[in-house]
Amino acid sequence: MAERRKFKKRYCRYCEQKVEFIDYKDLNLLKFSLSERFKIMPRRLTGNCKRHQEMVTVAIKRARQTALIPYIVDRKNVIDNPFDLIR
């Protein structure tokens, strides 16, 4: 039989920092929950708890509406680090 892989325990960074509310204007806090193509990363990859993951998704969607974060990244214009575009 194949050996089971052991992964390190993921933890909620927002619980550790005791964050009560995630603001959509705080882009440095949100960029850890976005992929390089500005997609929202799932809980199993980020390690967020359910409560904070819901807050993150709402904050990212609000930031997209106010044009702080792009909805999509253009495939033709390849950028080395898309997070440099975030102020």
C-alpha positions in Angstrom: 0.0 0.0 0.0 1.1 3.5 -0.6 2.1 5.6 2.3 -0.2 8.4 3.4 1.3 11.9 2.9 1.5 14.1 5.9 0.7 17.7 5.3 1.4 20.5 7.7 -1.6 21.7 9.7 -3.2 24.8 8.1 -4.4 27.5 10.5 -6.6 30.5 10.1 -4.4 33.6 10.0 -7.3 35.8 10.8 -8.2 33.9 14.0 -4.5 34.0 15.0 -4.5 37.8 14.5 -7.9 38.1 16.2 -9.5 39.9 13.3 -13.1 40.8 13.9 -13.9 42.4 10.5 -12.1 42.2 7.1 -12.3 45.5 5.3 -12.4 45.5 1.5 -10.0 48.4 1.3 -7.2 46.5 3.1 -5.7 44.9 0.0 -2.5 43.7 1.8 -4.7 41.5 4.0 -6.8 40.3 1.0 -3.9 39.4 -1.3 -3.1 36.2 0.7 -6.5 34.8 -0.3 -6.1 35.5 -4.0 -4.4 33.4 -6.6 -2.0 34.8 -9.2 -4.9 35.2 -11.6 -7.0 37.0 -8.9 -9.3 34.1 -8.2 -10.5 33.5 -4.7 -8.6 30.6 -3.1 -10.6 27.9 -1.3 -10.5 27.2 2.4 -8.6 23.9 2.0 -5.6 25.8 0.5 -5.6 28.9 2.6 -6.6 27.2 5.9 -9.1 29.9 6.8 -12.0 29.0 9.1 -15.6 29.1 7.7 -16.4 32.4 9.3 -13.3 34.3 8.0 -13.5 32.7 4.6 -17.0 34.1 4.2 -15.8 37.5 5.2 -12.9 37.3 2.8 -15.2 36.4 -0.1 -17.5 39.3 0.6 -14.6 41.7 1.0 -13.0 40.5 -2.3 -16.3 40.9 -4.2 -16.7 44.4 -2.8 -13.2 45.3 -3.8 -13.9 44.1 -7.3 -17.0 46.2 -7.5 -15.1 49.3 -6.5 -12.3 48.4 -9.0 -9.6 47.9 -6.4 -9.0 44.4 -7.6 -9.5 43.3 -11.2 -12.1 40.6 -12.1 -9.7 38.8 -14.5 -6.1 39.1 -15.7 -5.5 39.4 -19.4 -3.8 36.3 -20.8 -2.2 38.2 -23.6 -0.3 40.7 -21.4 1.7 38.4 -19.2 2.8 40.1 -15.9 5.5 38.7 -13.7 3.8 39.6 -10.4 0.2 40.8 -10.7 0.2 41.9 -7.0 2.4 44.8 -7.9 -0.6 46.3 -9.7 -2.4 46.4 -6.4 -1.7 49.7 -4.7 
